[in-house]
Amino acid sequence: MKFHSPIPILRSFDENKAKEFYVNFLGFNIDWEHRFEENTPLYMQLSKDSCVIHLSEHHGDSSPGASLRIDTKTLDSYHKELIEKQYKNARPGIQEMPWGTRDMAISDPFGNKLIFNEEKTHNK
């Protein structure tokens, strides 16, 4: 038996805000979108490198306010990239954590928190 990394489902409420945040700001790609029919809630898969996230407008799929940790070995360059975009709703910083990581937490427009983290041993 072989398991793979879980794919989190995050709640979203507005397709345009979701795409502005996840695609335009964070740099994720839209892999696919699904609706059962026109004018129904959107369900979509986003990815950046090997990180995969599902966003759902369906109220029963998940609750807003989730947090997820996303490991990276390039936190400083990703932080620089995000700050240079001058996104009006988020200017994340990097924090040194007592358990041995450096974290950059960013809340999406729907109350979910993405914590991009890097082990201190990976710093240059």
C-alpha positions as CSV (number, residue, x, y, z in Angstrom):
1,M,0.0,0.0,0.0
2,K,1.3,3.5,-0.9
3,F,-0.1,6.8,0.3
4,H,0.5,10.2,-1.2
5,S,0.4,13.7,0.3
6,P,-3.1,14.8,1.2
7,I,-4.8,17.5,-0.9
8,P,-6.4,20.1,1.4
9,I,-9.8,21.5,0.4
10,L,-10.1,25.2,1.3
11,R,-13.4,27.1,1.4
12,S,-13.8,30.1,-1.0
13,F,-16.7,32.4,-1.6
14,D,-15.7,34.5,-4.6
15,E,-14.1,33.1,-7.8
16,N,-12.5,36.5,-8.8
17,K,-11.0,37.1,-5.3
18,A,-9.7,33.5,-5.2
19,K,-8.0,33.8,-8.6
20,E,-6.6,37.3,-7.8
21,F,-5.1,35.9,-4.5
22,Y,-4.0,32.4,-5.5
23,V,-3.0,32.9,-9.1
24,N,-2.0,36.6,-9.5
25,F,-0.5,37.1,-6.0
26,L,0.8,33.7,-4.9
27,G,1.6,32.4,-8.4
28,F,-0.4,29.2,-8.3
29,N,-1.6,27.6,-11.6
30,I,-5.2,26.6,-12.2
31,D,-5.1,22.9,-13.1
32,W,-8.8,22.5,-13.7
33,E,-12.2,23.9,-12.8
34,H,-15.5,22.1,-12.3
35,R,-19.1,23.2,-12.0
36,F,-22.1,20.8,-12.2
37,E,-23.8,23.4,-14.4
38,E,-23.8,27.1,-15.1
39,N,-24.3,29.4,-12.1
40,T,-23.4,26.7,-9.6
41,P,-20.4,26.7,-7.1
42,L,-16.9,26.4,-8.4
43,Y,-14.5,23.6,-7.4
44,M,-11.0,23.9,-8.7
45,Q,-7.5,22.5,-8.3
46,L,-4.5,24.9,-8.0
47,S,-0.8,23.9,-7.9
48,K,2.6,25.5,-7.5
49,D,5.4,23.0,-8.0
50,S,4.4,19.9,-6.1
51,C,2.0,21.8,-3.8
52,V,-1.7,21.0,-4.7
53,I,-4.7,22.8,-3.2
54,H,-8.4,22.4,-3.9
55,L,-10.7,25.4,-3.5
56,S,-14.4,24.9,-3.1
57,E,-17.4,27.2,-3.1
58,H,-19.6,24.3,-1.9
59,H,-20.6,25.0,1.7
60,G,-20.3,21.3,2.8
61,D,-16.8,20.7,1.5
62,S,-14.9,22.6,4.2
63,S,-15.1,25.4,6.7
64,P,-13.3,28.7,6.4
65,G,-10.5,29.3,8.9
66,A,-8.3,26.4,8.0
67,S,-4.5,26.6,8.3
68,L,-2.0,24.7,6.3
69,R,1.8,24.5,6.3
70,I,3.6,24.4,3.0
71,D,7.3,23.4,3.1
72,T,9.7,25.2,0.9
73,K,13.5,25.5,0.5
74,T,13.2,28.9,-1.1
75,L,11.4,31.1,1.4
76,D,13.5,34.2,1.0
77,S,13.2,34.4,-2.7
78,Y,9.4,33.6,-2.6
79,H,9.0,36.3,0.1
80,K,10.9,38.8,-2.1
81,E,8.7,37.9,-5.1
82,L,5.5,38.5,-3.2
83,I,6.6,41.8,-1.6
84,E,7.6,43.1,-5.0
85,K,4.1,42.6,-6.3
86,Q,2.8,45.1,-3.7
87,Y,-0.5,43.2,-3.3
88,K,-2.9,45.6,-1.6
89,N,-4.3,43.0,0.9
90,A,-1.1,41.3,2.1
91,R,2.5,42.2,2.8
92,P,3.7,39.0,4.6
93,G,6.8,38.9,6.8
94,I,9.1,36.1,7.8
95,Q,9.2,34.9,11.5
96,E,11.8,32.8,13.2
97,M,10.0,30.1,15.1
98,P,11.3,28.4,18.3
99,W,10.8,24.9,16.8
100,G,13.4,25.4,14.1
101,T,11.5,26.9,11.1
102,R,11.1,30.2,9.5
103,D,7.5,30.9,8.7
104,M,5.7,33.3,6.4
105,A,1.9,33.3,7.1
106,I,-0.6,34.7,4.7
107,S,-4.4,34.7,5.1
108,D,-6.5,34.4,2.0
109,P,-9.6,36.5,1.4
110,F,-11.8,33.7,3.0
111,G,-10.1,33.4,6.3
112,N,-7.8,30.5,5.5
113,K,-4.1,30.7,6.5
114,L,-1.3,29.4,4.4
115,I,2.0,29.1,6.3
116,F,5.0,28.8,4.0
117,N,7.8,27.4,6.1
118,E,11.5,26.6,5.7
119,E,13.7,24.6,8.1
120,K,16.5,26.9,9.4
121,T,19.1,24.4,8.2
122,H,18.1,25.2,4.6
123,N,18.9,28.9,4.9
124,K,21.9,30.3,3.0
